Structure formats: structure tokens, C-alpha cells
């Protein structure tokens, strides 16, 4: 069994994986995935610190998968959440 945070992280990463090289804002990502914005922000912060996602501030910014994310297993994502 995995945690709610782990399930949310996998949902986020699955969505981002379908849109490589596209930046998606935090509020839009929260609305699309159904994850509360504040909770999503904390998850994205964790994923960013681990190098799984990249973030960019300002207009046209948001989050996208990093190139290092290809080497991360589902187990590693769940273990970090």
C-alpha cells in the first residue's frame, strides 16, 4: 500500500509524462489532477529537490519533467513520499 502523497505524486508525474517539454502551472496542474493546490505545491517541492521535475518562475513558467526523471523508478518515487 502506498501513501496518498505517493499516489498523488504518481498522478502528477503521469500527467507531466504525457506532455514532455511543456510547462504547466501549479494551479492548472492542481485543477487538472484534482489535487488541492497547497498539497500539490508541497509534493512538487519534494519532487523538485529530488531532481525529478524542473520549475520555472514567471509568465509561461510552472513545472515539467527533468531529463533525470527517466531514470527514476516508481518505487523510488513512492519511497520518497
Order of alpha helices (4+ residues) and beta strands (2+ residues): alpha-alpha-alpha-beta-beta-alpha
